[in-house]
Amino acid sequence: MFAKSQLASETRLRAMLRGIWDEKACWAHDSDEDTSDAPPAKGGAWVPRRLRQGVGAAVRDTVRATMLAPASEADADECDESEQGMTNETRSKVTASPECLPLFSDSVKSEAASCPEDVLDATQPSAAPSTLEQEIEAAISQRSLVVEASSEDNVSGAFFLKHAGAAAAFAVAKPSNREVACAKNTSGYNDRKEGFVPGSGCLREAFAYAIDQQNFAGVPETVVMDLPESLFDASEPAGARVACSVQRFVPNDGQSWDCGPASFSAEHTRRIGLLDLRLLNCDRHGGNVLMRKTAAGTTGLVPIDHGFVMPTCITDLMFEWENWKQADTPFTEEELAYVRAIDVDADAELAEEMGIEGEAVDCFRAAQICLKVGCEKGLNLRQLAGFFRRQRVNEPSGLELLVSESRFPLDHRSAGTIDFAHLATRVEQVISGNWREALH
């Protein structure tokens, strides 16, 4: 059933990405039964076992409504039968299982020995025993949560969350229905970005945190939560809820584009760069890297805002750090060991389980394969960026050419998908040489 569900989901997402997008798409499951730990309905946005407890049934329903429609009434009926077959005893066992620990809890991030100390300080919650989600839920129940719209250029529909009486925010929330190209985005900038389904940014934000194993690049704690819409607009009806990405607010000394990069930490630059290459970041501009002054006189960096990672096409990548001098510094053995330890298959499986589109997962897998080979061949961050990202608007990058070359032909049963074995062989041959000549 799981495989069929995945296939149905990816088929519908492919259709949506071809432009078949309808605001009427919604999750048509009328049962009031609590199925928070039941298997997913066919065609539903699958939330992995490790994620369920942290997101909750209401969030999953909201994300489903934003991104997916059910495959058919027959599928929904079959799901109902499956859910009814799960006893209360089975549900409690599933909920209590260690594998059900929230994917985005602090416990999952406990092994952080390799992260720069100042980045760790910036990204850890102020109250260690409390996760971000628990902190927000407590503030809502105590009616002490203050929500303020971002005073800056609020393209992504961000809101600051504060405790009553506090001057500083402790988190930033982004409702999925207020993302770029969504109906309730009020920024005036609503052009749909190529390679992204509107409203899916909350999943990508959460995935960026999940994929930053051991807090290597310092992505702040990020959760997906189901929050009342009235927090963001008092005119919304009572009971209306919306899926939001919520990220721990990081006290900072400004954004990286506020000054020149001369004092920026080379280590932080390389680590953020590796994260961006893995995720194929299409929005790493200077405003999405925060600065934090260190005692050593350098400027630490913290990556934020990952709603535009994992695109379904790789034509519009953006790496602010590409032209910094720090991008020319060699990777340390620790950084290379981290890249070698990346499990491409496991990462791709996690992305699929979290509901990210199949085409995006394929591009992500291809990027990780190329990154691992490039690092083993001795390329530095700038050289890798030159292979991944277009250097001229109308000239495909090396990664684009390699992916295009590696797709199965139309007469193959897997037509259009990527032959990853071929890609791995070819990247070994071309990435450290004159790839432009080899791939043209």
C-alpha positions as CSV (number, residue, x, y, z in Angstrom):
1,M,0.0,0.0,0.0
2,F,2.9,2.4,0.8
3,A,4.4,2.0,-2.6
4,K,1.1,2.5,-4.3
5,S,0.5,5.6,-2.2
6,Q,3.9,7.0,-3.2
7,L,3.2,6.4,-6.9
8,A,-0.2,8.1,-6.7
9,S,1.3,11.1,-4.9
10,E,4.1,11.5,-7.3
11,T,1.8,11.1,-10.3
12,R,-0.5,13.9,-9.1
13,L,2.5,16.1,-8.2
14,R,3.9,15.7,-11.7
15,A,0.5,16.8,-13.1
16,M,0.5,19.8,-10.8
17,L,4.0,20.8,-11.9
18,R,2.8,20.8,-15.5
19,G,0.4,23.5,-14.5
20,I,-2.6,21.5,-13.5
21,W,-3.1,23.3,-10.2
22,D,-6.6,23.9,-8.7
23,E,-7.4,25.7,-5.5
24,K,-10.2,23.2,-5.0
25,A,-7.6,20.5,-4.3
26,C,-8.3,19.4,-0.8
27,W,-8.2,16.4,1.5
28,A,-11.6,14.7,1.1
29,H,-11.6,12.5,4.2
30,D,-14.8,13.0,6.1
31,S,-14.2,10.7,9.0
32,D,-13.8,12.3,12.4
33,E,-11.9,9.3,13.7
34,D,-8.4,10.1,15.0
35,T,-6.1,8.4,12.5
36,S,-3.0,10.3,13.5
37,D,-1.0,7.0,13.7
38,A,-2.8,5.2,10.9
39,P,-1.3,4.4,7.5
40,P,-1.7,7.2,4.9
41,A,-4.6,7.3,2.5
42,K,-3.6,6.5,-1.1
43,G,-2.5,9.7,-2.7
44,G,-2.1,11.4,0.7
45,A,1.0,13.4,1.7
46,W,2.9,10.7,3.7
47,V,4.4,11.9,6.9
48,P,7.1,9.5,8.2
49,R,6.7,7.6,11.5
50,R,9.6,9.7,12.9
51,L,7.7,12.9,12.1
52,R,4.2,12.1,13.2
53,Q,4.3,12.9,16.8
54,G,5.9,16.3,16.2
55,V,3.5,17.4,13.5
56,G,0.2,15.9,14.5
57,A,-2.9,14.8,12.6
58,A,-4.2,18.3,12.0
59,V,-0.9,19.5,10.4
60,R,-0.9,16.5,8.1
61,D,-4.4,17.3,7.0
62,T,-3.5,20.9,6.4
63,V,-0.4,20.0,4.4
64,R,-2.4,17.5,2.4
65,A,-5.1,20.2,1.6
66,T,-2.3,22.6,0.5
67,M,-0.5,20.1,-1.8
68,L,-2.5,17.1,-2.7
69,A,-6.0,15.8,-3.7
70,P,-7.1,12.2,-3.0
71,A,-6.5,9.8,-5.9
72,S,-10.1,8.6,-6.0
73,E,-13.1,7.7,-3.9
74,A,-12.1,4.0,-4.1
75,D,-8.7,4.9,-2.7
76,A,-10.3,6.8,0.2
77,D,-12.6,3.8,0.9
78,E,-9.6,1.5,1.0
79,C,-7.9,3.8,3.4
80,D,-10.9,3.9,5.7
81,E,-10.9,0.1,5.8
82,S,-7.2,0.0,6.6
83,E,-7.6,2.6,9.4
84,Q,-10.6,0.8,10.9
85,G,-8.4,-2.4,11.0
86,M,-5.9,-0.7,13.3
87,T,-6.9,-1.3,16.9
88,N,-6.4,1.3,19.7
89,E,-3.8,-1.0,21.2
90,T,-1.8,-0.9,18.0
91,R,-2.1,2.8,17.8
92,S,-0.7,3.3,21.3
93,K,2.2,1.0,20.5
94,V,3.0,3.0,17.4
95,T,2.8,6.3,19.3
96,A,5.0,5.0,22.2
97,S,7.6,3.5,19.9
98,P,11.1,5.1,20.1
99,E,11.0,5.4,16.3
100,C,8.1,7.8,16.7
101,L,10.2,10.5,18.4
102,P,9.7,13.8,16.7
103,L,12.1,14.1,13.8
104,F,12.7,17.8,14.7
105,S,13.2,17.4,18.5
106,D,16.4,18.5,20.2
107,S,17.2,14.8,21.0
108,V,17.6,14.0,17.4
109,K,20.1,16.9,17.1
110,S,22.1,16.0,20.3
111,E,25.2,14.8,18.4
112,A,26.6,18.2,17.4
113,A,30.3,17.8,18.2
114,S,31.4,18.8,14.7
115,C,29.4,22.1,14.6
116,P,31.3,25.4,15.1
117,E,30.7,26.4,18.7
118,D,29.3,29.8,18.0
119,V,26.8,28.5,15.5
120,L,25.7,25.9,18.0
121,D,25.2,28.7,20.6
122,A,23.1,30.6,18.0
123,T,20.8,27.7,17.1
124,Q,20.1,26.0,20.5
125,P,16.8,26.9,22.3
126,S,17.2,29.2,25.3
127,A,15.3,26.7,27.5
128,A,17.1,23.4,26.9
129,P,14.3,21.0,28.2
130,S,11.7,22.6,26.0
131,T,11.4,22.1,22.2
132,L,10.3,25.0,20.1
133,E,7.0,23.3,19.5
134,Q,6.3,22.8,23.2
135,E,7.3,26.4,23.9
136,I,4.8,27.7,21.3
137,E,2.0,25.5,22.5
138,A,2.5,26.6,26.1
139,A,2.5,30.2,25.1
140,I,-0.8,29.7,23.2
141,S,-2.5,27.9,26.1
142,Q,-1.3,30.6,28.5
143,R,-2.5,33.3,26.1
144,S,1.0,34.9,26.2
145,L,1.9,34.5,22.6
146,V,2.3,37.8,20.6
147,V,2.4,37.6,16.8
148,E,3.8,40.5,14.7
149,A,4.0,40.7,11.0
150,S,7.6,41.1,9.7
151,S,8.3,44.8,9.2
152,E,10.8,44.0,6.5
153,D,10.1,43.1,2.9
154,N,7.7,40.3,3.8
155,V,7.7,38.3,0.5
156,S,7.4,34.9,2.3
157,G,4.6,36.0,4.6
158,A,6.7,35.7,7.8
159,F,5.5,36.6,11.3
160,F,7.6,37.1,14.5
161,L,6.5,35.2,17.6
162,K,7.2,36.8,21.0
163,H,6.4,36.1,24.6
164,A,4.1,38.7,26.1
165,G,6.3,41.6,27.5
166,A,9.4,40.4,25.6
167,A,11.1,42.8,23.2
168,A,12.8,40.2,21.1
169,A,11.2,37.4,19.1
170,F,11.9,33.7,19.9
171,A,10.6,32.3,16.6
172,V,9.6,33.1,13.0
173,A,6.4,31.5,11.6
174,K,5.5,31.2,7.9
175,P,2.0,30.1,7.2
176,S,1.9,27.8,4.1
177,N,-1.1,29.6,2.7
178,R,0.8,32.9,2.8
179,E,3.8,31.7,0.8
180,V,4.7,33.2,-2.5
181,A,2.0,32.6,-5.1
182,C,-0.5,31.5,-2.5
183,A,-3.9,33.1,-2.2
184,K,-3.3,34.9,1.2
185,N,0.2,36.3,0.4
186,T,-0.1,40.1,0.7
187,S,3.4,41.1,-0.3
188,G,2.4,42.0,-3.9
189,Y,5.1,39.6,-5.2
190,N,3.2,36.5,-6.3
191,D,5.0,35.3,-9.3
192,R,5.2,31.5,-9.1
193,K,8.9,30.4,-8.9
194,E,9.9,27.7,-11.4
195,G,10.5,24.3,-9.8
196,F,8.3,24.8,-6.7
197,V,4.6,24.0,-5.8
198,P,3.1,27.0,-4.0
199,G,2.5,26.2,-0.3
200,S,5.2,23.5,-0.1
201,G,7.8,25.8,1.5
202,C,7.0,24.6,5.0
203,L,8.0,21.1,4.1
204,R,11.3,22.3,2.5
205,E,12.1,24.4,5.6
206,A,11.7,21.4,7.8
207,F,13.6,19.1,5.5
208,A,16.6,21.5,5.5
209,Y,16.8,21.3,9.2
210,A,16.4,17.5,9.2
211,I,19.1,17.0,6.6
212,D,21.6,19.2,8.4
213,Q,22.8,16.2,10.4
214,Q,24.7,17.0,13.6
215,N,23.8,20.6,13.0
216,F,26.8,20.7,10.6
217,A,25.8,24.0,8.9
218,G,23.9,25.5,11.9
219,V,20.4,25.5,10.5
220,P,18.2,26.8,13.4
221,E,15.7,24.5,14.9
222,T,12.7,24.2,12.6
223,V,9.3,22.5,13.1
224,V,6.1,22.2,11.1
225,M,3.1,23.2,13.2
226,D,-0.6,23.4,12.9
227,L,-1.6,26.9,14.2
228,P,-4.8,28.9,14.4
229,E,-5.2,31.2,11.4
230,S,-6.5,33.9,13.8
231,L,-3.0,34.3,15.1
232,F,-2.1,35.9,11.7
233,D,-5.4,37.5,10.8
234,A,-8.0,38.3,13.5
235,S,-10.7,38.2,10.9
236,E,-10.2,34.5,10.2
237,P,-13.0,32.3,11.6
238,A,-12.5,30.5,14.9
239,G,-11.3,26.9,14.4
240,A,-9.5,27.6,11.1
241,R,-6.0,26.2,11.1
242,V,-3.0,26.4,8.8
243,A,0.3,24.4,8.5
244,C,3.3,26.6,9.2
245,S,7.0,26.3,9.3
246,V,8.3,27.7,12.5
247,Q,12.0,28.4,13.0
248,R,13.9,29.4,16.1
249,F,14.8,33.0,16.0
250,V,18.6,33.6,16.1
251,P,19.9,36.8,17.7
252,N,22.2,38.3,15.2
253,D,24.3,41.3,14.1
254,G,22.7,41.7,10.7
255,Q,22.5,40.0,7.4
256,S,25.5,39.1,5.3
257,W,24.7,41.6,2.6
258,D,24.9,44.4,5.2
259,C,28.7,44.5,4.9
260,G,31.6,43.0,2.9
261,P,32.6,39.4,3.4
262,A,36.2,40.0,4.4
263,S,35.7,38.9,8.1
264,F,33.3,36.0,7.4
265,S,34.3,32.7,8.9
266,A,35.7,30.4,6.1
267,E,34.6,27.4,8.0
268,H,31.0,28.6,8.2
269,T,31.1,29.6,4.6
270,R,32.2,26.1,3.5
271,R,29.6,24.4,5.7
272,I,26.7,26.5,4.5
273,G,28.0,26.1,0.9
274,L,27.9,22.3,1.2
275,L,24.4,22.5,2.6
276,D,23.3,24.7,-0.3
277,L,24.9,22.4,-2.9
278,R,23.2,19.4,-1.3
279,L,19.8,21.1,-1.3
280,L,20.2,22.9,-4.6
281,N,19.3,26.2,-2.9
282,C,17.6,28.7,-5.2
283,D,17.4,31.5,-2.7
284,R,20.7,31.8,-0.8
285,H,21.0,35.6,-1.1
286,G,22.7,37.8,1.4
287,G,19.5,38.3,3.4
288,N,19.3,34.6,4.2
289,V,22.6,34.4,5.9
290,L,22.8,36.0,9.4
291,M,26.0,37.4,10.9
292,R,27.2,36.9,14.5
293,K,30.3,38.5,15.7
294,T,32.7,36.1,17.5
295,A,35.3,36.7,20.2
296,A,38.0,35.8,17.8
297,G,37.2,38.8,15.7
298,T,35.6,36.8,12.8
299,T,32.0,36.9,11.8
300,G,30.1,33.7,12.3
301,L,27.3,32.8,9.8
302,V,23.9,31.2,10.3
303,P,21.8,30.0,7.3
304,I,18.0,30.7,7.4
305,D,15.0,30.6,5.1
306,H,15.0,27.4,3.2
307,G,11.6,27.5,1.5
308,F,13.2,27.4,-2.0
309,V,15.4,24.4,-1.7
310,M,14.9,21.1,-3.5
311,P,13.6,22.4,-6.8
312,T,12.2,20.1,-9.5
313,C,14.5,21.7,-12.0
314,I,18.0,23.1,-11.5
315,T,18.0,26.2,-13.8
316,D,18.0,28.9,-11.2
317,L,20.3,28.2,-8.3
318,M,21.6,31.0,-6.1
319,F,24.7,31.0,-4.0
320,E,25.6,34.3,-2.4
321,W,28.9,32.9,-1.1
322,E,30.2,31.8,-4.6
323,N,32.2,34.9,-5.1
324,W,33.5,35.3,-1.5
325,K,37.2,34.6,-1.1
326,Q,36.3,32.0,1.6
327,A,34.9,29.8,-1.2
328,D,38.4,29.2,-2.5
329,T,39.7,27.7,0.8
330,P,40.1,23.9,0.8
331,F,37.8,21.6,2.7
332,T,39.1,20.3,6.0
333,E,39.4,16.5,6.6
334,E,36.5,16.8,9.0
335,E,34.3,18.4,6.3
336,L,35.4,15.8,3.7
337,A,34.6,13.0,6.2
338,Y,31.1,14.5,6.7
339,V,30.5,14.5,2.9
340,R,31.7,11.0,2.6
341,A,29.3,9.9,5.3
342,I,26.3,11.3,3.4
343,D,23.8,8.4,2.7
344,V,22.3,9.4,-0.6
345,D,19.6,6.7,-0.6
346,A,18.5,7.4,3.0
347,D,18.3,11.1,2.4
348,A,16.2,10.6,-0.7
349,E,13.9,8.3,1.1
350,L,13.4,10.8,3.9
351,A,12.6,13.5,1.3
352,E,10.0,11.2,-0.3
353,E,8.5,10.3,3.1
354,M,8.1,14.0,3.9
355,G,6.1,14.6,0.8
356,I,8.6,16.3,-1.4
357,E,8.0,15.8,-5.1
358,G,9.6,13.0,-7.0
359,E,11.3,15.2,-9.5
360,A,12.8,17.3,-6.7
361,V,14.1,14.2,-5.0
362,D,15.7,13.0,-8.2
363,C,17.5,16.3,-8.6
364,F,18.5,16.2,-5.0
365,R,19.9,12.7,-5.4
366,A,21.9,13.7,-8.5
367,A,23.3,16.8,-6.6
368,Q,24.5,14.7,-3.7
369,I,26.2,12.1,-6.0
370,C,28.0,15.0,-7.8
371,L,29.0,16.7,-4.5
372,K,30.5,13.5,-3.1
373,V,32.6,12.9,-6.3
374,G,33.6,16.5,-6.6
375,C,34.9,16.6,-3.0
376,E,36.9,13.4,-3.5
377,K,38.4,14.9,-6.6
378,G,39.7,17.8,-4.6
379,L,37.4,20.6,-5.9
380,N,36.8,23.6,-3.6
381,L,33.5,25.3,-2.9
382,R,33.8,27.8,-5.7
383,Q,34.7,25.1,-8.3
384,L,31.8,23.0,-7.2
385,A,29.4,26.0,-7.5
386,G,30.7,26.6,-11.0
387,F,29.7,23.1,-11.9
388,F,26.3,23.2,-10.2
389,R,25.1,26.7,-11.1
390,R,24.7,28.4,-14.4
391,Q,27.4,31.0,-15.1
392,R,25.4,32.5,-17.9
393,V,21.6,32.8,-18.1
394,N,21.2,30.7,-21.3
395,E,24.0,28.3,-20.8
396,P,23.2,25.1,-18.9
397,S,25.5,24.2,-16.0
398,G,27.5,21.0,-15.8
399,L,25.0,19.5,-13.4
400,E,22.2,20.2,-15.8
401,L,24.0,18.7,-18.7
402,L,24.9,15.7,-16.8
403,V,21.4,15.1,-15.5
404,S,20.0,15.6,-19.1
405,E,22.5,13.2,-20.5
406,S,21.7,10.6,-17.8
407,R,17.9,10.4,-18.4
408,F,16.5,7.2,-19.8
409,P,15.4,7.5,-23.4
410,L,11.7,7.6,-24.4
411,D,11.7,4.0,-25.5
412,H,12.8,2.8,-22.0
413,R,10.3,1.7,-19.4
414,S,11.8,4.3,-17.1
415,A,11.7,7.0,-19.7
416,G,12.6,10.5,-18.5
417,T,13.9,9.4,-15.1
418,I,17.6,9.6,-14.2
419,D,19.9,6.7,-14.6
420,F,21.9,7.3,-11.4
421,A,24.5,4.6,-12.2
422,H,25.3,6.3,-15.5
423,L,25.4,9.7,-13.8
424,A,27.8,8.5,-11.1
425,T,30.1,7.1,-13.8
426,R,30.1,10.2,-15.9
427,V,30.6,12.6,-13.1
428,E,33.8,10.7,-12.2
429,Q,35.0,11.2,-15.7
430,V,34.2,14.9,-16.2
431,I,33.8,16.9,-13.0
432,S,37.5,17.7,-12.3
433,G,38.4,18.3,-16.0
434,N,37.1,20.4,-18.8
435,W,33.5,19.4,-18.3
436,R,32.1,21.9,-20.7
437,E,34.0,20.2,-23.6
438,A,33.2,16.7,-22.3
439,L,29.5,17.3,-22.0
440,H,28.8,19.3,-25.1
